[in-house]
Every structure is written in C-alpha cells, then in structure tokens.
Amino acid sequence: MQFYYGQQMPLRILDEAEFWKEQEREHTVVIRALLVNLEQQYVDALKEWEQALGKTHQIVVSYVETVVRNTYIYEQLQQQVIQLITHCLDESMKFVELCRQIKTQSEVAKDNVIAKTVLDHIIRESEYFIGIARTILYGGNQVWGQQM
C-alpha cells in the first residue's frame, strides 16, 4: 500500500479493510463448501465468523461513507478509524488462527492436499491484510499529515 494519499489516507485504509473483510467472510463459505464433512465445531465457528466478518464489513462501509462525505478528517474520526483498523487486525489474526487449527486438527482437512492448499491461500491473503494493518498502525509513517 502506498502512503502518498495524504488527506485521503483514511479512505485508502478503509478501502483495504472493506475489501479484506469481505474476502474473509467469503472464505468462511469457501471452507465450508470445500470440506463438506467438516466437524460441526468448525462449521459452527465458521458460521459465527461469517456473521462477525459481515458485521465488521458493514461497519467499515459506514465509515467509508462518512469519510467520503467529509472534506476534512477530524482527529476524532481519525482515532475511530484507527480503532476500527485495530479491530480488523485483531479479527484477521484470530481468523487465521482458526484456519490453521482447521488445517492441522480437522480430520477432514489435515490429510486433504486440496483443502490444505486452499487454507494456505486463505491464510496468506489474511496475512497480507494483517501486514497492511500493522504498517498503518505501527509503521510510524506519515499518515493524514501527522505521525501515527
């Protein structure tokens, strides 16, 4: 992600979060469809994640709409965006943890080469977002005209 967006940086950050939260939500469906006989505990967890990620996605969309409508991003809104990205980061890390658990502990997945490949791909995609979020939150880059 490039850091030359200046005043539009909150929108750029939110665009990334919007895309990746929807991707993760869709990945819960992909995993359940791929692993038809997946243990019920994982099916239930993935359904809960689908709901949680969908909710986060909706919140991100509402922030996108707020940022788009404002010509100046006030400090309070900046702080709310940072808190939301922090939540998105934490959520993605926990989702990756679940995917790894399914990959290594599910009897249906652990010997299924295709399932492991798909889970590895899903994990890599979420880790990409995790890297973006960490860079935004902890990278010390000039964001919105001030140090973060």
TAZINOR-V979216 format. One record per backbone hydrogen bond with DSSP energy under -0.5 kcal/mol. CO is the residue of the C=O (numbers start at 1). NH is the residue of the N-H. Records with the same first field share a line. If there is no record, write none. Layout:
BEGIN
CO->NH ; NH
END
This chain:
BEGIN
5->8
6->9 ; 144
8->11 ; 12
9->13
10->14
11->15
12->16
13->17
14->18
15->19
16->20
17->21
18->22
19->23
20->24
21->25
22->26
23->27
24->28
25->28 ; 29
26->30
27->31
28->32
29->33
30->34
31->35
34->36
35->38
39->42 ; 43
40->44
41->45
42->46
43->47
44->48
45->49
46->50
47->51
48->52
49->53
50->54
51->55
52->56
53->57
54->58
55->59
56->60
57->61
58->62
59->63
60->64
61->65
62->66
63->67
64->68
65->69
67->70
72->74
74->78
75->79
76->80
77->81
78->82
79->83
80->84
81->85
82->86
83->87
84->88
85->89
86->90
87->91
88->92
89->93
90->94
91->95
92->96
93->97
94->98
95->99
96->100
97->101
98->102
99->103
100->104
101->105 ; 106
102->106
106->110
109->112
111->113
112->116
113->117
114->118
115->119
116->120
117->121
118->122
119->123
120->124
121->125
122->126
123->127
124->128
125->129
126->130
127->131
128->132
129->133
130->134
131->135
132->136
133->137
134->138
135->139
141->143 ; 148
143->146
146->143
END
